[in-house]
Amino acid sequence: MRSRHPAACALALAALLAGAALADWMQPDPSYRDALLEMRSAARDTVGQPPGAARLDTLAVALLRLGRFADAQGLFERVLAESPGDEAAAAGLGKLALFRDDRTRAESLLAIAARTDHEARLDLYALRLRRGEYAAAAELAEEAGQAGRAPLLRLLAEGDGPYAVTAGPEEATLFFVRSYPVPLVRVKLNGQSVLMAVDTGAGDLLLDNSAARRCKVTVFPEQTTTFWSGSHMAVKNALVSRLDLGGFRVERVPAGVLSLHRWSLEVNPVSEPVAGVIGLNLLRRFSPTLDFEAHRLELRRPGRVAPAAGVAGTLAPAGRVPFELWGENELMVYGSLNGGRRMALVVQSGVPGCGVGAPREVFDEVGVKPGMVARAMKGAGAWLQGRPWAQVMVPTVSVGPIVRDKVPGWSGALDPGELWRHGVRRDALLSNDFFRGQRVTLDWERRELVFEGD
């Protein structure tokens, strides 16, 4: 029977939909809530029961997924002490050692778990890449979803390996040609002068198709995926013979080739095209400082300590922020958005016009929504990932002792598929606008970001 009051029905339906939307507002997304329920269920099954490896492993894995590493580690160590061959405990402890970049311990633990544990084999693949064991990594490339990378890895295993710093001073400075919306520096790619962005969120070098052709870069037919700017994307494998950075010469530099044309227009409009992106795998060959106050990139040979900017009277010490390395080389810190819960944040310093980026679900949880005008604007994600990002303004972002107010960001800048990429929750990315006015040094030995500035 038809209703005689269609307007009343429409209002009731609108109220019902609004109520459903409000139910998730200021609440974690369903995948996080499910992980919480699993952890609580595992805790109930463990309390008051005879201790057993299976129960303890289940609880420890649930804690690990939610980033409660200290609690998870204690349980895993307890299990491994009683059952030295326990693969779940070895996999969990191996992952935590990988995050701390404790390569020796990670190797011994992951080797136990990799016999039957798929995720442990993925971690072992990442570990072999970090250690430069490219032939061994090639054996696991297909299982890691990077079968197309295997031929390049086998090539890198020959000779002296990649990223060979063959010449240069003790330290060098590259001034930013442009510092916003991303830092750009001038380098020489196979002898030709080009502009490149600096982004701790890229892995190997990234090159634009046209720049790779112009500079006679060796490009291979195989494709693989790489994590950059909040998402995984397809690239062609390549190898750069020589890259010159402020006096340093680096030879045999692995690269991924893709189209950066529209992204280049976004970051350097009406000017010289950006040829590529310098990533973390190259920066790890140095002791680097990104000085967003003096607009320069400082590169020092490993082991050399960065001079304090405060000596010159321009910047004061601000604090040290511990970091971890997830996967192959993803720089991770911990902080909070808008006073919310503790979150794992991946540091990707080259996302244009962005201080913090996250999926819409994460911004909903902390009470941040884009306005009407912001929803009509598109960010770099429209060019890189085929979907637009919406501008947001986050009232506060805190990372260790560093706190920023009114931080601009992009809703959608981290793909929802990346939230659980490493089997552990991460929520957002931290980028260029958060670091403005700061001098940031990557201290590899102490695994800290050293901040100087107000």
N, C-alpha and C positions, 0 to 999 in steps of 0.2 A: 504494500500500500504506500502510495506516494505521500511524502510529508506536505502538509499545508503551510509549513513555515520554512521555506528553503533558506532564508536569511539566517534564521536561528540555527539551522543545521550547519551552515557554513561557519558561523561564529564558534559553534561547539567544536567543529573539526579543527579550526585554527587554534583554539585554546588547547586542544589535545596535542597538536603538533608542537606548539610552543612549550607545553609542559615536558614533552619528550626531549626537546632540545635543551631545556634548562636542566634536565636530569644529568646531562653530561657536562654542563658548564661548571667550571672550577673543579672538575673531577678528572683523575687520570683516565687515559684512553682504555678501551676494553682489554687490549693485550697486556697492559701493565696491571690492571685489576686481576686478570686471570693469573698472572705471575704471583701476585700477592696471595691469592687464594691457594695456589699450589704450595707456596711456602708455609702458609698457616696450616694447611692440611698435613703437610709433611711433619710439621712441628707437633701437631696433635698425635700423629701416629708414632712419634718417637718418645714423647714424654710418658714416663711410667712403664715403658716397655723394656724388656731385656736388650742391652746394647747389641746391635748387629750391623755389619758392614752395609747391608742393603738399605736399611732405614737411615743410617747416618749419611750415606752417599746421596740418597734422595733429598734429604734436608739440605746438605751442603750445596748440591747443584742448584736448588731453588734459591738459596741465599746468594750464590755466585751470580745468578742471572739478574738479581736485583742490586748488584753492586755492593753487597755486604761482605767484602773480601776478607776482613779479619775473622769474622765468624765462620765463613766457609773454609778458610785455610785451617783453622783450629780443628774442625771436624775431619777434613781430608787427612790431615797429619795423624790424627788419632786412628783413622781407619788404616792408613798405610803402615803405621807402626805395628798394628796387629795382623795385617794381611799385606805383606810387602808387594805382592803382585796384583793388588786391586787396581783394575784399569780405570775405573771411574775416578778414584782418588788421584791416581797418577795424572789423568787428563786434566782434572781441575787444578792441581798444583802446578802442572806444566804450563797451563794457560796463565796463571798468576805470575809465574817466573818469566814468561814471555812478556807480559805487561810491564814487568820491572826491568826488562832487557837483561835479565840474568840468563845468558845464553847457555852456559854450561849446565846449569840445573835444569833448564827447560828441555835441553836435548835428552838428558838421562831419563826424565819423567815422560816426555812425549813418546820416546821410543818404546816404552812399556805399553802405553795406551793405544798407540797407532795401529797395533795389530788388528783391533776390532772396532775402534772408535773413529767414526768418520770425522767428527769435529777436531779430534786430536791430530788427525792427518792434515787437516787444513792448517792447524797451528804449526805443525812440523814443516809444512810447505813455506809458511811465512818465516819461520826461524831459519830455514836453509837459505832463503833469499837474503835475510839480514846478514848471515854469516858469509855470504858470497859463495855458497856451495851450489853453484848453478846447475851442474850436471845432475846432482841429487834432487834439486828442486824440479828440474824438468820431468823427472819420473812421476811427480805428484801433480803436475800442472793440469792434466786432464781432469782429475778428480776435483781440483780446485776451481773448475769452470774456466780455465785459461789454457786450453789445449793449444790454441794458436800462439801462445807465448813460448812453448817448448823449443822450437827451432832456434829462437833468439837466445834462450838460456843456454842451449848447448854451444852456441857460438861464443857466448860470453865466458864459458868455461875454458875456452882455449886461450893460450897466451897469458898475458899479465892481468886479464880481467878488466872490468869497466872502471870508469871514474878514476883514471890514473892521472894524478896531479904531477905533471912532468916538468913544470917550470913555474917560477914565481917568487915573489918576496916573502918575508915572514908574515906580512899583513897588507891588505889592500882595501881601498874604499871606492865604492861605486855610488855616485850621487844619483838620486832619483831624478829622472827626466820629468816625471810626473808622479805626484804622491797620492792623488785622489782621482777617481774612486778606488784605484789599486796602485801600489808602488810599481813603477816602470823603471828599468835600468837599461843602459846601452851596453851591449856585449858584441863579440864577434863570433858568428856561427860559420864554421869552416872558412874563416878569413873575411867574411862579409859582415859589415856593421848592421845590427838589427836592434829593435826594441824587444825586451822581454819583461813580463810581469814576474814578481816574486811572490810565491804562494806556498806556505808551509802545508797546505792541504793537498797539493799535487804530490805524486810519487816520483816517477822518473820525469825527465823533460817532456813537455808537451809542445808540439810544433804545428803551425798552420800548414795546410796542404801546399799553398803557393810558396811559402817561405822555404819549405823542405825542397821543393823543386828548384827554386832560384839558387839556393845555397848548396845544391848537389849533395843532399843528405841521402844516404843509402836507406831506401824504404823497401821493406819486405812485403810479400803478398798476404801473409797471414795477419789475422786480426785477433785482438784480445779485448778485455775490458779493463778499465781503470777507474778508480774512485777520485772524483774531483768535483768541486763546487756543489757538494751535497748529494751527489748521485753517481752511479756507475754508468759509464758510457763506452762505446766501441771506439777503438783506435787501431791504426795499422802500426805494426812494429817497425822500428827504425833504429839506426845507429849513426851517431854524429862522430865524425873523425876527430874534430877539435872544437873546443869551446874556450874562448878567452874572456876572462872576467877580471878587469882591473889589474892586469899583470899576471894573473894566474892562468896557466894553460892546463886544461883538463881534456884528456883524450879518451876515445871509446866511450861515449856517453849514450846510454840507452834512451830511447825516446818513443813517444806515441804520437802518431800523426792523425789529425782530424781537421775539420773545418772550424776555424776561429774567426771567420770574417765578421759575422754579425755580433759576436761577443766583442771583437776588437772595436767595432763602431760604438759599442756601449761604453767601453773603458777609455777610449782615446778618440773621441769623435772629431771629425774634420781634421785629421792629422795623420801622421805616419801609421800604417797598420802595425799591429803588435804581432811579432813573428811567433811568439810562444810563451811558455811559462816555465820558470825555474822552480823545481819542487824540492821536497825534503830529502830525497835520496842523494841529491847533489849537495845540499846544504850540510848534510851529515859529514861530508869530507872536510869540513872546516869548523872553526869555532865562530859562529856568525852572530852579528848584532843587527837587528832592524831598528834603525833610529828614526822614528816617525816625527821627532821634533826637529832634528837637523836634516831630515830628508836624505838619508843615505843608508847603504848596506855596507857593513864592515865584515870582511872575511879575514880570519886569522888561521894560521896552521894549527892543527889539533894540539891541545895542551897549553896554548898561549891564553893567558887571562885577559879578558876585556878590561881596558882602562875605565875607571869610574868617570862617568860624565860629570859628576859633581865637582871634580877637580877643576874643571873649567868654569864652575860657578853657574852653569845653566840649568842643570837638573839635579834633583836630590834623590837619594835612595827611596824607593817606594815599597819594595818587598819582594819576596821570593815565592814562587808558586810551583809546587811539585808537579811533574807531569809523568805520564805513562806512555808507552808505545804499544798500540794495539795493532794486530795484523802485521802486515809487512812493515809499515812505518807510518802509523796514524797517531799524531800528537794529541794526547788527551789530557784535559784538566778537569777539575771539579768546581762547580759553582752553583748559583741559584738565579732564577729569573723572577723578578717581582716579588722577592721574599718567599718563594715557594720552596719545595723540597730540594735536597741535594741532587744535582744532576751531573752526568758525565757529558762533557762538551769537547768536540773535536775542533782543534785550532786550524782554521783554513783562512789565512791572512789575506787571500786574494779575491774574496767574493765582493763584487762591485757594490759600493754604497751601502755596506752592511756592517753592523756591529754584532748582531746575533741573528741566526736563522734557525727555524725549526718547522716541523709539520704543523698544520693548523691545529691538530689535536693537542699538541703540547702548549701552544699559545692559549687555547681554550682553557686548559687546566690552570694556567696562572692568571687568567682573567684579562687577556690581551686580545683585542680584535681589531682588524683593519677597519678604517672608516669608509664611507661611501666613495670618496674621491680616491682613496688608496686602493680600493678594490678595482678601480678602472685603470690603474697604472700597472705596467708590466716591468718586471725586472729581467736580469740576465737569464733567468730560468726559462723565459719564453724562447730564447735563442739556443740554449744548451740542451734543455730537456723537453722542449715542445709544449710546455705548460707554463702559464704565467704565475709569477709570485705576486703577492699583495704586500704593500708596505705596512709596517706596524711601528709603533713607538713603545718600547718597553720601559716602564718607569724606573726600574733599577736592575742592574746586572752586577753580581758580585762573584769574584773568583779569588779565593784566598783573601788577602788583605786589600785587594784592588776592587773598588766599587765605582761604578759609573751610573749617572742618572740620565734619564731620557735618551736611551740608546736606540738609534734607528735600526730596523731589521726587516727581514723578509719572511712572511708566512709562506711556507712551501719550499724554502731554500734547502731543507734537508728532506730527502725522499723518505716517506714512511717505511719503505723497505729496508732502510739503513738503521732503524731503531734497534734491531736485534741482530745485526750483521755478524757480530762475533760471539753470539750466544750470551751476551751481556747487554743490559739496557744502556743506551746512550740517547740523549734527548735533543741536542741542539748543536749548532756550530758557532764558533766565536771567530769574528773576522775584523777587517781593517778598522772600522769605525770605533771599536772598543779600544784599540791601541793608539789612537790619535794623541799626539803630544807626548808619547812615551818612548823610551829607549828600552828595547827588549832584547836581551841576550839569551841564547839557548846554551845552557850549561849542560853538556852531554854527560860529563862525569858525575855530577850530582843530580842529574835529571830534574832540573829546575829551570823555569823561566824567571830571569832576573829583571825586574822592572825598576826603571828609574824615571822620575817625573812626578808632577803634581797630580 
